Every structure is written in C-alpha cells, then in structure tokens.
C-alpha cells in the first residue's frame, strides 16, 4: 500500500487538478453547489451499488468520484471565502475527537452500544434540540426509518428483546388486515406504513440492514426476470403470450443458478 507521504501527495495532486479545472474548463467553471447536488447523490448511490456487489475495483473508482465532489464543494466554498478543504478536514477531526471521549478523554465504555449512547448525549450537548434533528429529510423512507429507530435507541427508547418486536410486527399485520377488510385506502396505507416501520425495527434487532436486504432482493429479482426474458426470446416467444405455468418453469431454473 502507499505510504502516508504518497497519500498526501495524491491528495495534493487532486487539489491542484481541481484548481486547474475550475480556472480553465468551461463546464467546471459553471458548476455551483446546487448543480452538483443531484450528481453527488447519483455518485453516492453508485458507490452503494459497488459496495453491495462487493466489487472492490469499482468501490475504488466510485470513492474517487465521491472524493472529487467533496473537493469540488470545498473549492467553491473557498471562492466565496466561507470555507476550504482544510476547514472541512479540521471540522470533522474536531467532531471525531469530541465524540470519542473514550479514546481522547477519560470516558470508559464497555461495548458498541455504550459508544452510540454517548454519541447521542454529546450531540444534544452540542446544541441539537432533538435526538432526531440529525436525520435528513431527504433520506429514502426505508433508510430514514432505520436511522430514526437507531437514534432513539441510543437514548434508551427501545424494546428489550427481539421477541417483543416480533410481537409488534404481528400486531401491526393484524391491524393492517383489519383495514384491508374495511377497504379504506387511506387507513390501509397508514397501517401498511406501521407494518414496514415495525419490520425495519425487527431487522435492526437482528443486525440486518433493511436497505441492503431489500436491494439484494431487488437485484435477485432483476437477475431472475432477465433470465426469464432471455429464455422466452430464445424460444421466439413474447412474455405476454406465455402462460404463468410456462414462465414459472424458467423462473424455477433461474432460482437454481
């Protein structure tokens, strides 16, 4: 692996290239934080895909794209004299030191849970009015539910055992089914949300990341369905002209691959 000196040289090279692009490239000169925002989100999702696929070469490339965006925002911040990359780095260093008193102070912790509980207490001391203040509004709902539950658990608002959470899941399913029988769409939607929220909570107790779990299923379904499409094409058939029984043969084949 590269030495610390080589790492710093590489980062300095990136900063230099960013300066040159910002000064000379017509596209780079026009960008603002607002125009970069949607591209940053896209790059973050691409990094997430690479991580889920455990594609280390792709992870390296996507990390580079995300790092470029961080440097780009810092460059724009320096132009408006609000902050530069040193301010960004120093701020996160100070935050890390402040939030790890068990490393940089005299606090003693026994396990990961105590570390997380200390984090939430420290954040409130930093001026946050609510434990949930740090949950971004723009997070996808599944991710947001997981973060909400994780944060409130950090201050002790949590179930004691997984069995209790599973009972809650079953209770919410029954309430959902009651509304389905009534046929009230608005009530069904509300209760279905409760079912999902309780399932996310149960996943947390089982140390399952619900976003990763669902995305694995998405990828699995896409792979199997595309296998079905290819097999139908090989036989000169359109899916809409096939029976479910015919399609199920290929679906079962796809599951064994």
Helices and strands as residue ranges (DSSP letters): H 4-24, H 26-30, H 33-52, H 56-79, H 85-98, H 101-104, H 112-125, G 131-134, H 141-153, H 162-182, H 185-205, H 210-234, G 239-241, H 244-255
